[in-house]
Amino acid sequence: MKKYFLSYKNAVSAALQYRLNLGLLVISHILSLSGIMYLWISIYESGQRLGSYALSDLVLYYVILTLLLMQVRDQGAEAVMLVSEGVGLGFDVCEQINQGEISNYLLKPFSFSIENCLKLFAKVSINAIFLSPVIAILLLLFGKHIALPNTVGWISFSGMTLIAALFYYLIYYFAALSSFWMINGRPIVYMFLIFSNLLNGNFLPLDLLPAWLEPITSYSPFQFLLYLPHNPMRTYNL
């Protein structure tokens, strides 16, 4: 276990090298969220509404969505695309397979899968540190429009966030393994990214999508990435 702890520690040190990227990402997300929130606030103040969502529910949804995206987004080579950590991990695994780097793990008592999982959670850990000031800023900006959850809601949200990170890892890691049978597995990772963005609640809450999509979203693993982690925050309000 000591070797894996050392791997996690090295991954944390490597992630800290991108502190400027993290800071700029925080600023960009706050500005983007501010624009979206002022748009919805204006819409609701004019007397319109979105489905069964009250303004406080919708504001809470997009605040949680922003926090989750900041928690799982890549700060490394793929940061230009602003894709999630899991997607960045998928591209890294594709590269390691194509370059033959994975053969090093066949000669060592070291798990390739576990090391990549630790790298993902190392980046998530660093992102979590940067979330504290973001939460304070978001509450300052939109606190009067948010129905805050109770302690159970926060605990449930934390647990679901860990599950979401694990699902990101599993989905894009297995997609990247297609590189064993293809010249390059990147197209498979991109395909999963497209379906993920459509079915994970990135644009709208999944219960607001057309009814004919409900059978797909109900059984889709992508709902665990962004949509379901938000539910405890809405259910356990103060």
C-alpha positions in Angstrom: 0.0 0.0 0.0 2.9 2.3 0.6 3.8 2.4 -3.1 0.3 3.5 -3.9 0.3 6.2 -1.3 3.6 7.5 -2.8 1.9 7.4 -6.2 -1.0 9.4 -4.9 1.4 11.9 -3.2 3.3 12.4 -6.4 0.1 12.9 -8.4 -1.0 15.6 -5.9 2.4 17.4 -6.3 2.1 17.2 -10.0 -1.5 18.7 -9.9 -0.3 21.6 -7.7 1.9 22.7 -10.6 -1.2 23.9 -12.3 -2.3 26.4 -9.6 -2.7 29.3 -12.1 -4.9 27.1 -14.3 -7.1 26.3 -11.2 -7.3 30.0 -10.3 -8.3 31.0 -13.8 -10.8 28.1 -14.0 -12.4 29.3 -10.7 -12.8 32.8 -12.1 -14.2 31.6 -15.5 -16.8 29.4 -13.8 -18.0 32.1 -11.4 -18.4 34.6 -14.3 -20.2 32.0 -16.4 -22.5 31.0 -13.6 -23.2 34.6 -12.8 -24.5 35.2 -16.4 -26.7 32.1 -16.3 -28.1 33.0 -12.9 -29.0 36.6 -13.8 -30.7 35.2 -16.9 -32.9 32.8 -15.0 -33.6 35.3 -12.2 -34.8 37.8 -14.9 -37.0 35.1 -16.4 -38.6 34.1 -13.1 -39.1 37.7 -12.1 -41.1 38.2 -15.3 -43.5 35.5 -14.2 -42.3 32.5 -16.2 -40.9 29.3 -14.8 -39.2 26.1 -15.9 -41.3 23.0 -15.3 -41.7 22.2 -11.6 -38.5 24.0 -10.6 -38.9 27.0 -8.4 -36.2 29.7 -8.8 -34.4 28.5 -5.6 -34.3 25.0 -7.0 -32.9 26.1 -10.3 -30.3 28.4 -8.8 -29.2 25.6 -6.4 -29.0 23.1 -9.4 -26.6 25.4 -11.4 -24.5 26.2 -8.4 -24.1 22.5 -7.6 -23.5 21.8 -11.3 -20.7 24.4 -11.3 -19.1 22.9 -8.2 -19.2 19.4 -9.6 -17.7 20.6 -12.9 -14.9 22.4 -11.1 -14.4 19.3 -9.0 -13.9 16.9 -11.9 -12.4 19.0 -14.7 -9.0 18.5 -16.1 -6.2 21.0 -15.3 -3.5 19.3 -17.5 -2.9 18.9 -21.2 -6.5 18.7 -22.1 -7.5 21.9 -20.2 -8.1 23.8 -23.4 -11.1 21.6 -24.0 -12.4 22.0 -20.5 -13.4 18.4 -20.3 -13.7 16.4 -17.1 -10.9 14.7 -15.3 -12.2 11.4 -16.4 -12.0 12.4 -20.0 -8.5 13.7 -19.6 -7.6 10.4 -17.9 -9.1 8.5 -20.9 -6.8 10.4 -23.3 -3.8 9.8 -21.0 -4.5 6.0 -21.0 -4.9 6.0 -24.7 -1.5 7.6 -25.1 0.1 5.2 -22.6 -1.2 2.2 -24.5 -0.3 3.6 -28.0 3.3 4.5 -26.8 3.8 1.1 -25.2 4.3 2.6 -21.7 1.8 0.1 -20.3 4.3 -2.7 -20.9 6.3 -1.3 -17.9 3.5 -2.3 -15.6 3.7 -5.9 -16.8 7.2 -6.3 -15.3 6.5 -4.5 -12.0 4.2 -5.4 -9.0 2.2 -2.3 -9.6 -1.4 -2.0 -10.9 -1.9 0.2 -14.0 -5.6 0.6 -13.1 -5.0 1.6 -9.5 -2.3 4.1 -10.3 -4.5 5.9 -12.8 -7.4 5.9 -10.4 -5.1 7.5 -7.7 -4.0 10.1 -10.2 -7.7 11.0 -10.8 -8.5 11.3 -7.1 -5.3 13.3 -6.5 -6.6 16.0 -8.9 -10.0 15.8 -7.4 -8.5 16.4 -3.9 -6.7 19.5 -5.1 -9.8 20.8 -6.8 -11.7 20.3 -3.5 -9.3 22.6 -1.7 -10.0 25.4 -4.2 -13.8 24.9 -3.8 -13.9 26.5 -0.4 -13.5 30.1 -1.5 -15.8 29.4 -4.5 -18.6 28.2 -2.2 -18.2 31.4 -0.1 -18.4 33.6 -3.2 -21.4 31.8 -4.6 -23.3 32.0 -1.3 -22.5 35.7 -1.2 -23.7 36.3 -4.8 -26.8 34.0 -4.8 -27.5 33.2 -1.1 -30.9 34.8 -1.0 -32.1 32.7 -4.0 -30.8 29.4 -2.6 -32.6 27.0 -0.1 -29.5 25.6 1.6 -29.6 21.9 2.5 -29.2 20.5 6.1 -26.3 18.4 7.3 -27.7 15.2 5.9 -27.9 16.9 2.5 -24.2 18.0 2.6 -23.0 14.5 3.7 -25.1 12.8 1.0 -23.8 15.3 -1.6 -20.2 14.5 -0.6 -20.8 10.8 -0.9 -22.4 11.2 -4.3 -19.6 13.4 -5.5 -17.1 10.6 -4.7 -19.3 8.1 -6.6 -19.5 10.6 -9.5 -15.7 10.7 -9.6 -15.5 6.9 -9.6 -18.0 6.7 -12.4 -16.0 9.2 -14.4 -12.9 7.0 -13.9 -14.7 3.7 -14.8 -16.5 5.1 -17.9 -13.5 6.8 -19.6 -10.9 4.3 -18.4 -12.8 1.4 -20.0 -13.4 3.6 -23.1 -9.6 4.2 -23.3 -8.9 0.4 -23.2 -10.3 0.3 -26.7 -6.8 1.3 -27.8 -5.8 -2.3 -27.4 -7.9 -3.1 -30.5 -7.8 0.2 -32.4 -5.0 2.3 -33.7 -6.2 5.1 -31.5 -8.9 4.9 -28.8 -9.5 8.7 -28.7 -12.6 8.6 -31.0 -14.2 6.2 -28.5 -13.5 8.5 -25.6 -14.9 11.4 -27.7 -18.0 9.4 -28.4 -18.5 8.8 -24.7 -18.0 12.5 -24.1 -20.8 13.4 -26.5 -23.3 11.0 -24.9 -22.2 12.1 -21.4 -22.8 15.8 -22.1 -26.3 14.9 -23.4 -27.3 12.5 -20.6 -25.6 13.7 -17.5 -27.6 16.9 -16.8 -24.9 19.3 -18.0 -27.4 21.5 -19.9 -30.7 20.9 -18.1 -32.0 18.7 -15.2 -32.8 15.3 -16.7 -36.4 15.4 -15.4 -37.0 18.4 -17.7 -36.0 16.5 -20.9 -38.6 15.1 -23.3 -40.6 12.2 -22.0 -39.3 9.9 -24.7 -35.8 10.3 -23.3 -36.8 9.1 -19.8 -36.2 5.4 -20.5 -32.7 6.2 -21.7 -31.8 8.6 -18.9 -33.2 6.3 -16.2 -30.9 3.4 -17.0 -27.9 5.5 -18.2 -24.8 5.5 -16.0 -24.2 9.1 -17.1 -26.8 10.3 -14.7 -24.4 9.5 -11.8 -21.9 12.1 -13.1 -23.7 15.4 -12.5 -27.5 15.0 -12.1 -27.9 12.5 -9.2 -25.2 14.1 -6.9 -27.5 17.2 -6.9 -30.6 15.4 -5.7 -29.6 15.2 -2.0 -29.0 19.0 -1.9 -32.6 19.6 -3.1 -34.2 16.9 -1.0 -32.7 17.7 2.4 -33.3 21.5 2.6 -33.2 23.4 5.9 
